[in-house]
Amino acid sequence: MPVLDAFDHLLLGVSDLDHGIDWFERRAGVRAAIGGVHPGQGTRNALLSLGGVHYLEIIALDPAQTEGDRRAQISALSEPRLIHFALKTNDMDGAANKLRRAGVHAIGARDGSRRTASGELLRWKVLGVESRFESDGVNPIPFFIEWASDSVHPSKNAPAGCVIDDLRFEHPRADELGATLRAIGVEANVTPADRARILANIRAPKGRLELA
């Protein structure tokens, strides 16, 4: 499946959430809404829709937490940068089995949850995928997410106005990355470059915007 259809959301990392929200609004003309806090992970987020069933997660440090898996990665980002992305699935066990049959190591699955700003509980499961391609804080190998049936997908109630038109990748080992993404189940444009980048072209009220 084309990665543009298969992805659930993109992660735009930045150390300071308010700065990330302001930064995106200046460029796109849409202001992300506060999502919530990830307990035990050291992060909090703000969200905006990218059209259809896709959304952008601006993920940043939570000052109220001192530990978490992504804290070291995000604390180095004074300016926003695309650092990871998620693929959607409605069958987590099936996704894990497919990965294993393809010789790709799956990690998990594990449960996740957070409270929205209005107090609603969102629940999901995530399945990690072992990556040999992470570089300079950017991981172009996705994880899988399955949303609970009683949770409203963030694309449905996050601020609208932006639409993603293209999602592509750059990497020093472009051919290997492309083959691994195909093994995971997605087709993507991967071109050679001196460093890893995830690039998204977005139509916004202020015009076209490329996130990287």
C-alpha positions in Angstrom: 0.0 0.0 0.0 1.3 3.5 -0.7 2.7 5.1 2.4 0.5 8.2 1.9 -2.6 6.0 2.3 -1.2 3.7 5.0 0.1 6.1 7.6 -1.8 7.2 10.6 0.1 10.2 11.9 3.5 12.0 11.7 5.5 13.0 14.7 7.0 16.5 14.6 9.4 16.6 17.4 10.5 19.8 19.3 11.8 20.4 22.8 9.2 23.2 23.6 5.6 22.5 22.7 4.5 26.2 22.7 7.3 27.0 20.3 6.3 24.1 18.1 2.7 25.2 18.0 3.6 28.8 17.1 6.2 27.7 14.6 3.7 25.7 12.6 0.9 28.3 12.8 3.2 31.0 11.4 4.0 28.8 8.4 0.7 27.0 7.8 -2.0 29.3 9.2 -3.5 26.6 11.4 -3.0 26.4 15.2 -2.6 22.9 16.6 -4.8 22.1 19.6 -3.3 20.7 22.9 -3.8 17.0 23.0 -2.5 15.8 26.3 0.2 14.2 28.3 1.8 10.8 27.9 2.3 9.5 31.5 5.6 7.8 32.0 6.9 8.8 28.6 8.0 12.3 29.5 6.1 13.9 26.6 3.0 15.9 25.8 1.5 16.9 22.4 -0.6 19.1 20.2 -2.5 17.9 17.2 -3.9 19.0 13.9 -5.6 17.1 11.0 -3.9 16.4 7.8 -7.1 15.5 6.0 -8.9 12.2 5.8 -7.8 9.8 8.6 -4.3 11.4 9.0 -3.0 13.9 11.5 0.2 15.6 12.7 1.4 15.2 16.3 3.6 17.9 17.6 5.4 16.0 20.4 7.5 17.8 23.0 8.9 17.5 26.4 6.5 17.5 29.4 8.1 19.8 32.0 6.2 17.9 34.7 8.0 14.6 33.9 11.7 13.8 34.3 11.9 10.4 32.5 10.8 8.9 29.3 12.0 7.1 26.2 11.9 10.1 23.9 13.2 12.8 26.2 16.9 12.6 25.1 15.8 12.6 21.4 13.4 15.5 21.7 15.4 17.7 24.1 18.0 18.2 21.4 15.4 19.7 19.0 15.3 23.4 19.4 13.4 23.6 16.0 10.6 21.3 14.9 11.6 18.2 12.8 9.8 15.1 11.6 11.3 12.3 13.6 8.9 9.3 13.2 5.6 8.1 11.8 2.9 5.5 12.5 1.0 3.1 10.3 -2.6 2.4 11.1 -3.9 -1.1 11.6 -7.2 -2.7 12.7 -5.6 -6.0 13.4 -2.5 -5.7 15.6 -1.9 -9.4 15.9 -2.2 -9.8 12.2 0.3 -7.0 11.6 2.8 -8.6 14.1 2.5 -12.0 12.4 2.9 -10.4 8.9 6.1 -8.7 10.1 7.5 -11.9 11.5 6.8 -13.8 8.3 8.7 -11.1 6.4 11.6 -11.4 8.7 11.1 -8.1 10.4 11.4 -8.0 14.2 8.3 -6.7 15.9 8.5 -5.1 19.4 5.4 -5.3 21.6 2.5 -4.8 21.3 1.8 -2.6 24.3 -1.1 -0.5 25.5 -1.1 3.3 25.5 -3.5 6.0 26.7 -3.8 9.7 27.6 -6.4 12.1 28.7 -7.5 14.8 26.3 -7.8 18.5 27.3 -11.5 17.9 28.0 -10.8 14.8 30.1 -11.7 12.1 27.6 -9.6 9.0 27.7 -8.0 7.9 24.5 -6.7 4.3 24.2 -4.6 2.5 21.7 -2.1 -0.2 21.1 1.3 0.3 19.5 3.6 -2.3 17.9 7.2 -1.3 17.5 9.4 -2.3 14.6 13.1 -2.9 15.0 15.0 -0.2 13.0 18.5 -0.3 11.5 18.0 3.0 9.8 17.6 5.5 12.7 20.1 8.4 12.2 20.5 11.8 13.8 17.3 11.4 15.8 15.1 10.5 12.8 13.6 7.0 12.5 12.2 6.3 9.0 10.9 2.9 10.1 7.3 3.2 11.4 5.5 1.8 14.3 1.9 0.4 14.1 -1.0 1.9 16.0 -4.5 0.4 16.6 -7.0 2.7 18.1 -9.6 1.4 20.6 -13.1 1.2 19.2 -14.4 3.6 21.8 -11.7 6.2 21.1 -12.3 9.0 18.6 -9.5 9.2 16.1 -7.6 12.5 16.5 -8.0 13.3 12.8 -11.7 13.7 13.4 -11.6 16.5 16.0 -8.2 18.1 15.6 -8.1 21.5 13.9 -8.6 21.2 10.2 -7.3 23.1 7.2 -4.2 21.2 6.2 -4.0 18.3 3.7 -1.0 16.1 3.1 -0.2 15.6 -0.6 3.1 13.6 -0.4 5.2 11.7 2.0 8.7 10.6 1.1 12.1 9.7 2.6 15.8 10.4 2.2 18.5 8.2 3.6 22.2 7.3 3.0 21.1 3.6 2.5 18.1 4.4 0.3 17.8 1.1 -1.4 17.9 -0.9 1.8 15.4 1.4 3.5 13.0 1.1 0.5 13.2 -2.7 0.6 12.6 -2.8 4.4 9.5 -0.5 4.0 8.2 -2.9 1.3 8.7 -5.8 3.7 6.7 -3.9 6.3 3.9 -3.5 3.7 4.3 0.1 2.3 5.6 1.5 -0.9 7.5 4.8 -0.6 9.7 7.1 -2.5 13.2 6.8 -1.0 16.1 8.8 -2.4 19.8 8.8 -1.5 21.0 11.6 0.8 23.7 12.2 3.3 21.3 12.0 6.3 18.0 10.5 7.2 14.9 12.7 6.6 11.1 12.2 6.5 9.6 14.8 4.2 5.9 15.8 4.0 4.3 18.2 1.5 1.3 19.9 2.9 -1.4 22.2 1.5 -2.3 24.8 4.1 -4.2 28.1 4.3 -0.9 30.0 3.9 0.1 27.9 0.9 2.3 24.9 0.4 4.6 23.8 3.2 7.3 21.1 3.4 8.0 19.5 6.7 11.3 17.7 7.2 
